[in-house]
Amino acid sequence: MRVRRWVDPESPLRYNAGRAACARQGGALDPTNDPFGSAPMEPPVPRPDTIDALRWGADAAFAMLAGMQLDLFTALESGAQTPPQLAATVGVGADRLRLLLYALVAAGLLTEQDGRFANTPEAQHFLVQGTPRSLGPLHRHLAAQWALKLHTATSLQTGVPQAHLDFTQASPEALEAFLRRINVSTVAAAQEVAARYDFAATRTLVDVGGGAGGMAVTLAQAYPQLRATVVDLPSVTPITAKLVAEAGATDRVTVRAADVVRGPVPGTYEVAIVRELLQVLSADEAQQVLQHVGAALMPGGRLFIIGQILDETQTTPREAVGFNLIFLNTFYAGESYTESAHRAWLQAAGFVNVVRAPCVLQDGFGSGLIIAHKREEPGGRRT
């Protein structure tokens, strides 16, 4: 008579943990489990559960990245496929693709039934290209981020960021590639900001350190009355102008060059947006930027700070914690600063009514958001 064995879905972890326990005890039974209580009680032996989970989590992340790079999830948008069918669609060998597909099943991004693979609802919603919530285009940025983090120990040992980013020294080609890559996330953030907050009465807006211009272009497209200006370093603005022209937004979006750490923000505006800028600066430089932004805002004007913002424990949110590993490898100064640090800078720069959004943006970076208003003059109007 054949006995049918039930398979515990967590059996690999239990098996490995049991194997380790037997190795520690020389194959003997654990005396702490003596049902008669004859053995003295001992503290439980630690298990490497967290370590194992982190090891597997890295494997799952790399499997997801490969699936995004191959655009497997888009290929499965219309329904389940066999490995040969899917391999023909994405242009790879079926036998080796099978290994990745099962890794994605284990990661919880695909399902498998009778040899046919399909997206999970989460993968269908977020990893299929061309959908409003798609995170698929972020794969280039994820690959670059994860490659940077491999150098963290060396950056600390040498005191030199191993992938130092210096926008004033980068070649135009490298700088343009970088700006195009991160602009995917910028546009996603802009779409969410445009949906959450009302800019219908806003006529002038400045995007400080706006890079490729995705924030200004997206908001100008969403609000026809809005005229936006992108301000960035002289080495960046020729690329910004090129990308704004590609978007067909030159009649609505102006590009101006300035070093906003060392000098003023040119112009006067009702709304200012500072995205992913303060975190790449020292605390003193971040304070200077907010002083200059405040001087360029009309009384009552709104400021939106978008970026990595830590809670006071400095262990959450996890996106901001993870970005500190990137900053270790790319900048000599700069980090995910705490909410209290932001509040202190804003108060010193003349801002009031500071509010931190209760959740992070779905922009692929998990960016935080703080909104503040420039102090109004007596009898003034808030924009």
Residue, then its C-alpha position, 0 to 999 in steps of 0.5 A: m500500500r502506497v502512503r500519500r505524503w503531504v508536502d509542507p510548503e515551508s518544508p525546505l526551511r524546516y528541513n534545513a533548520g532541522r538539519a542544522a539542529c541535528a548537526r549541532q547536537g550530533g544527531a541526538l534528540d533535543p533534550t529541551n523537548d523531553p516530555f517527562g521533564s527530566a532534562p534541565m531546561e536550556p535556553p532555545v538555540p537560535r535559528p537562522d530564520t532571518i538570515d535564511a529569509l534575507r538570502w532567499g529574498a535576494d534570490a527572489a528579487f533577482a528573479m523578479l528583475a530578470g522577469m522585468q528585463l525580459d518583459l515576461f509579465t507583459a508576455l503573459e498579460s493575455g493568459a497562461q503559457t507553456p515555457p516553449q510558448l513564452a520562450a518564443t515570445v520573448g526570444v530565449g531558450a525554453d529549457r533554461l527559461r523554465l528555471l526562472l519561471y519556477a523561481l518566479v512561482a516561488a517568489g509569488l509573482l507567477t502561478e503554475q498549473d499543468g505546466r502553464f505559467a500565468n501572472t499573479p494578480e499583483a504581477q498583472h497589475f504592476l509588472v505589465q508594461g503600458t498600464p497606468r500603475s506599471l512598475g515594469p520600466l523601473h528595471r533599469h533603475l533597479a539594476a543600477q541601484w542593486a549594483l551600487k549596493l554591492h560596493t557598500a563595504t568597500s565605500l566604507q573601508t576606503g572612505v570613497p564612494q565607489a560609484h561617486l555621482d558628480f553631475t558637474q563632471a559626468s559626460p553629457e552621454a552618461l548624464e543623459a542616460f542617468l536622467r532618462r532612467i530616473n525620469v520614469s520614477t519622476v513621472a510616476a511621482a508627478q502623476e500621483v501628486a497631480a491626482r492628490y493635490d489641486f493645482a487648478a488655481t496655480r499659474t506658476l511653478v518651479d521644479v528645483g533640481g528638476g533633472a529631466g523635467g518629468m515633474a514639470v512636464t507632467l503637471a503642466q500637461a495635467y493643468p493647462q493654465l500652469r506655466a512651469t520652470v525647471v531649474d538645475l545645474p548648467s551641466v544638466t539644463p541642456i539635457t533638460a531642454k532636449l527632453v522637454a522638447e521631446a515631450g512637446a512641452t516647450d510652450r509650457v515649460t521653461v528651463r533655467a540654469a542655476d546652482v541653488v545651493r550657492g545662489p538664488v532660485p531665479g524667478t518668483y513662483e506660487v508653488a515650488i517642488v524639490r524632489e530627490l535633491l535634499q537627500v544628496l546634499s549635506a545638512d548645511e547645503a539642504q538648509q541653504v537650498l530651502q532658504h533660496v527656495g523660500a526667497a523665490l516663493m510668493p507669500g503663502g506659496r506652497l512647497f512640496i518636498i519629495g524624497q526619502i524621509l526617515d522616521e525618528t527611529q531611523t529604521t522606517p520607512r524601509e525605502a528610506v533606510g535602503f536608500n542610505l546604502i545608495f547614498l553611501n556609494t554615490f555621495y560624500a555627503g547626503e542621506s535620508y534625513t529625518e522628518s524632524a530635520h526637515r521641519a527644523w530647516l523649514q522653520a528656519a527658512g520661514f515656512v509654516n503649516v508643515v505636514r508630512a503625508p501619511c504614506v509614501l508615493q507609488d513612484g518606484f522609490g517609495s518617496g515621502l512627501i512634506i508640504a509647507h507654506k511660506r509665511e504669509e504677509p499680514g493681509g496676504r493670500r495663500t496660493 
